[in-house]
Amino acid sequence: MAKTPPEDDSAAPRSPKLTSEYDANLLLDSLAEVLLVTDDDLLAEKLQVIPAIVGMIRAGSVRVDRPALLEWLCEATGMRKRDIESLIKQSETPPQS
């Protein structure tokens, strides 16, 4: 019996709403504290990105959804998923009505 290929949802419209909102500045500040870094250049180095990426995340011009954020931060920092999830949870913002 032939397997059906997975559905390609690349043409499906993407919702701009994230699955959960978080305060990027608060999250990055918490990460910097945990990683014992004093500025965004050092934080970017720890997160294995150029400093401009950290700046764009802080400015809100780049948003990273929660699952991608979790994977990226775990891989870049070596921190456990539950510790990263805790930081993300602490930086969540209440839904706006």
C-alpha positions in Angstrom: 0.0 0.0 0.0 1.4 3.3 -1.0 2.0 6.0 1.6 0.4 9.3 1.1 2.9 12.2 1.2 2.5 14.6 4.1 0.3 17.6 3.3 2.2 20.6 2.1 0.9 23.6 4.0 3.5 26.0 2.7 0.8 27.7 0.6 -1.5 28.0 3.6 -1.8 31.5 5.0 0.2 32.1 8.2 -1.4 33.7 11.1 0.5 36.7 12.5 -0.7 35.8 16.0 1.8 33.8 18.0 0.7 30.7 20.0 1.8 32.6 23.1 3.1 36.1 23.5 6.2 36.8 25.5 8.1 40.0 26.4 11.3 39.6 24.3 13.2 42.2 26.4 12.3 40.5 29.6 13.2 37.1 28.3 16.6 38.4 26.9 17.3 40.2 30.2 16.6 37.0 32.1 18.8 35.0 29.8 21.6 37.5 30.2 21.3 37.2 34.0 21.3 33.4 33.9 24.2 33.2 31.4 26.1 35.8 33.4 26.6 38.2 30.5 26.5 42.0 30.9 25.5 43.2 27.4 23.8 42.2 24.2 27.0 41.6 22.3 28.0 38.9 24.8 24.5 37.6 24.9 24.5 37.3 21.1 27.8 35.4 21.3 26.2 33.0 23.8 23.1 32.6 21.6 25.3 32.0 18.5 23.9 34.9 16.5 25.2 38.3 15.4 24.4 41.2 17.8 22.0 42.7 15.3 19.7 39.7 15.7 19.4 40.3 19.4 18.7 44.0 18.7 16.0 43.1 16.2 14.4 40.7 18.7 14.4 43.5 21.4 13.0 46.0 18.9 10.2 43.7 18.0 11.1 43.6 14.3 11.9 39.9 14.6 9.6 37.5 16.5 10.4 33.9 17.2 7.6 31.6 18.0 7.7 29.6 21.2 8.7 26.1 19.8 11.5 27.6 17.6 12.6 29.8 20.5 12.7 26.8 22.9 14.8 24.7 20.5 17.1 27.5 19.6 17.8 28.6 23.2 18.4 25.0 24.3 20.8 24.3 21.5 22.7 27.6 21.8 23.0 27.7 25.6 23.0 24.0 26.6 20.2 24.8 29.1 17.5 22.2 29.9 14.2 22.7 28.1 12.3 23.0 31.4 14.6 25.8 32.5 14.1 27.7 29.2 10.3 27.0 29.4 10.4 28.6 32.9 12.1 31.7 31.6 9.7 32.0 28.7 6.7 31.5 31.1 8.0 34.2 33.3 8.2 36.6 30.4 4.7 35.9 29.1 2.5 38.9 28.6 -1.3 38.8 29.4 -3.6 38.6 26.4 -4.8 41.9 25.1 -8.6 42.3 24.8 
